[in-house]
Amino acid sequence: MTAQNTIVIQQTEKFQNAEQLWFWFLYSRAVRNGFSRAAHCATRRPCEILDVETMITKLYLAGRLNDAQLAVMKEFGDRRRAPHQYIWAENKAAALWDGAMNIIDNAARKMGWIE
């Protein structure tokens, strides 16, 4: 009787948009740091946590993302939702969020992470 080694190749699933990429990044980082328990998710992504962190850092250092945009991304990332443009108190945050997501979307599409 011979033992067969089987290799399971899992198809990578690209992100639908920059928001999905951002929320995946925050969740994955929280799991890695032990702040959250991982739900057994079988979805393989086209990038790693460090890849997204590096991309965001490069966009910031290049002046494409600013401090206000990063603050909004952090604040609403912690809330696990995007700011809503029709809520008066979140109107400015929604504009900053949209600008940041457009920048991230363009950069991630060039890297092949977003469909």
TIKOL-726843 format. One record per residue (C-alpha): x, y, z; residue in three letters. Coordinates in steps of 0.001 Angstrom, whole numbers, plus 500000, padded with zeros to 6 digits. Layout:
N
XYZALA ...
// end
This chain:
115
500000500000500000MET 501421503361499023THR 500743506668500674ALA 499744509445498353GLN 500627513010499100ASN 497861515307498018THR 498312519012497652ILE 495247521159497939VAL 495591524331495932ILE 493232526958497178GLN 492065529631494753GLN 492701533182495917THR 489735535504496101GLU 490332539134495235LYS 488646541928497135PHE 485582543643495713GLN 486640547153496737ASN 488961549149498992ALA 486535549056501938GLU 486512545272501947GLN 490332545301501789LEU 490558547777504678TRP 488150545923506955PHE 489852542579506158TRP 493197544150507039PHE 491960545491510387LEU 490266542196511305TYR 493281540101510284SER 495642542353512238ARG 493435542087515336ALA 493449538288515026VAL 497216538236514579ARG 497705540425517642ASN 495395538241519729GLY 492626540805520217PHE 490056538727518391SER 489452535068517766ARG 489671533864514222ALA 486593532447512643ALA 487752529565510511HIS 487653531261507164CYS 488795529267504159ALA 489100532285501871THR 492633532871500663ARG 493472536457499748ARG 495960537715497128PRO 497994539650499699CYS 499248539420503249GLU 498645541763506182ILE 502155543187505839LEU 501560543914502136ASP 498549546106502956VAL 500392547829505797GLU 503313548565503467THR 500999549928500771MET 499242552265503240ILE 502593553455504604THR 503944554155501117LYS 500795556084500182LEU 501141558159503360TYR 504852558846502871LEU 504198559828499248ALA 501647562390500475GLY 498692560685498836ARG 497024559878502188LEU 497005562497504942ASN 496653562428508717ASP 492950563334508655ALA 492161560489506255GLN 494119557977508340LEU 492333559154511500ALA 488925558629509864VAL 489999555226508541MET 491095554209512038LYS 488014555616513798GLU 485467554021511497PHE 487541550887511091GLY 487226550413514847ASP 483466550934514484ARG 483475548338511674ARG 481537550565509297ARG 482057553423506886ALA 480913556934507787PRO 477562557890506307HIS 477358561027504177GLN 473724561718505138TYR 474420561817508871ILE 475289565444509496TRP 477918564706512151ALA 479690562259509802GLU 479493564322506612ASN 483119565545506691LYS 484377562117507744ALA 482501560546504814ALA 484243562860502348ALA 487663562024503835LEU 486798558313503834TRP 485701558374500180ASP 488895560149499135GLY 491069557682501030ALA 489198554661499669MET 489603555951496101ASN 493360556275496601ILE 493618552807498173ILE 491370551314495486ASP 493597552625492685ASN 496783551397494360ALA 495324547964495181ALA 493982547507491629ARG 497483548151490265LYS 498746545404492555MET 495981543031491424GLY 494252542730494801TRP 490885544135493698ILE 488764542783490845GLU 
// end
